Amino acid sequence: MRKMMTVGVIYGSTRPGRFCDRVARWVIEEIEADGAFLVEAIDPLDAALADPDSVRSAIARSDAFVIVTPEYNHSYPAPLKALIDGASSEWHAKPVAFVSYGGGSGGTRAVEHLRGVFAELHAVGLRDSLSFANAWERFDAAGRLIEPERARRTMAVVLARLRWWAGALLVARSTMPYAEAA
């Protein structure tokens, strides 16, 4: 019997009163409802992640990732970059999905910048993603998504792709370990 795969849900913001908590909570609920992954939250506000070994361990334990990121100044936040850069080979040959949020663009510019970063880390960025334009209007005060049907359909596609890539790359890593060419 194949082990249950682990998805690291990475919080992209550390701002006080961050909106990221609402979006990440919704993402985690959708992943848990899907039932294909065990979820590990990887939050840069977690004091344990101040230790570089803890960051590398959290990344190494995950078979796949969902990055939940806002868009700050047409890109992604510095704490997310620091977390990503805290690991190296632990990212290799693992899939990364993106859920973004923000104003009118829904965080898509942040995702486009992240795609290049993960390509450099030998990770597989998924083409399908989910973005929440004007996110603060999409969630109620309790953090529930208002009119969630379209977002759920999109998230189901993202998770289906993530499941496929995670499974395929897990098999590939176990049969022929990934290594950078010298």
Secondary structure, DSSP 8 states (H G I E B T S, - for coil): ----EEEEEEE----TT-THHHHHHHHHHHHHHH-SEEEEEE-TT-GGGGSHHHHHHHHHH-SEEEEEEE-BTTB--HHHHHHHHT-SGGGTT-EEEEEEEESTTTTHHHHHHHHHHHHHTT-EE-S--EEEETGGGTB-TTS-BSS-HHHHHHHHHHHHHHHHHHHHHHHHHHHS------
